[in-house]
Amino acid sequence: MFSGDNDTDVFKKYGEKSTWLPTSWLYEQDKAIGLPAFSEYCVGLYTRDSYVLSLEVRTINYWRFLQTVIGILLFLSAPSLSRNPFFHYTSGVSFGVLSSLLILFYVVSRFIPK
């Protein structure tokens, strides 16, 4: 496998490869390679065996990104939230109501036949 910025660079690297030197271990790569997302990149494959080439595009998981942003904002606003009595009472009441509902659902689910 030969990689470079464009096809001429890849072809030049292919031409420079010596076939009589036992340096094939230098050119062996992993089965998966990472490509830069915001720049052009060229890969050349040379093999005598058949191969399967697949491209996997990974996108951003927006839900996890949103959770990360909310977590950072909550962390940065922690000093002001810890001094706010309204936040303490509302979070305590919300936690109590949700835990009561979970216990109620658990008890009711034990009485429902399967």
C-alpha positions in Angstrom: 0.0 0.0 0.0 1.3 3.4 -0.9 -0.2 6.7 0.3 0.4 10.3 -0.6 -1.1 13.6 -1.3 -2.0 12.9 -4.9 -1.8 10.2 -7.6 1.7 11.3 -8.9 3.1 11.1 -5.4 1.7 7.6 -4.9 3.0 6.5 -8.3 6.4 7.9 -7.5 6.5 5.9 -4.2 5.5 2.8 -6.1 8.3 3.3 -8.6 10.8 3.9 -5.9 10.0 0.6 -4.2 12.8 -1.8 -4.7 11.8 -5.3 -5.6 15.0 -7.0 -4.9 15.5 -5.8 -1.3 13.7 -7.7 1.4 11.9 -4.6 2.7 8.4 -5.8 2.3 7.8 -5.5 6.1 8.3 -1.7 5.8 5.3 -1.5 3.4 2.9 -3.7 5.3 0.1 -1.8 6.9 -2.9 -2.6 9.1 -6.0 -3.8 7.6 -7.7 -0.5 8.4 -6.3 2.9 7.7 -7.5 6.3 8.7 -8.0 9.0 6.1 -7.8 12.7 6.9 -11.3 14.3 6.9 -10.5 17.8 5.6 -7.7 17.3 3.1 -7.2 15.4 -0.1 -5.5 12.0 0.3 -4.6 9.3 -2.2 -3.9 5.6 -1.6 -2.5 3.1 -4.0 -2.8 -0.7 -3.6 -0.6 -3.2 -5.3 -1.2 -6.9 -4.7 -1.1 -10.1 -6.6 -4.0 -11.5 -4.5 -7.6 -10.6 -4.7 -8.9 -8.2 -2.1 -12.0 -6.4 -0.9 -12.0 -2.7 -0.4 -14.7 -1.0 1.7 -15.1 2.5 2.9 -16.7 3.3 6.2 -17.7 6.8 6.9 -18.0 7.7 10.5 -20.2 10.6 11.5 -20.7 12.5 14.7 -23.1 11.0 17.2 -25.2 14.2 17.8 -26.8 12.8 20.9 -23.5 12.1 22.6 -22.2 15.5 21.5 -25.3 17.2 23.1 -24.8 15.2 26.3 -21.1 16.3 26.4 -22.1 20.0 25.9 -24.8 19.8 28.6 -22.3 18.1 31.0 -19.7 20.8 30.5 -22.3 23.5 31.0 -23.5 21.9 34.1 -20.0 21.5 35.4 -19.2 25.2 34.7 -22.4 26.4 36.3 -22.0 24.2 39.4 -20.7 27.0 41.7 -23.9 29.1 41.1 -26.2 26.1 41.2 -24.8 24.9 44.6 -25.8 28.3 46.1 -29.3 28.3 44.7 -32.0 27.1 47.1 -34.6 26.8 44.3 -32.3 24.3 42.5 -31.8 22.3 45.6 -35.5 22.0 46.3 -36.6 21.3 42.7 -33.9 18.7 42.2 -34.7 17.0 45.6 -38.4 16.9 44.8 -37.8 15.6 41.2 -35.5 12.9 42.5 -38.1 11.9 45.1 -41.0 11.7 42.7 -39.0 9.8 40.1 -37.7 7.3 42.6 -41.3 6.8 44.0 -42.5 6.1 40.4 -39.7 3.6 39.8 -40.6 1.8 43.1 -44.3 1.8 42.2 -43.6 0.4 38.7 -41.5 -2.3 40.2 -44.1 -3.3 42.8 -46.9 -3.3 40.2 -44.8 -5.4 37.7 -44.3 -8.1 40.4 -48.1 -8.5 40.6 -48.8 -8.7 36.9 -48.7 -12.4 35.7 -46.3 -13.3 33.0 
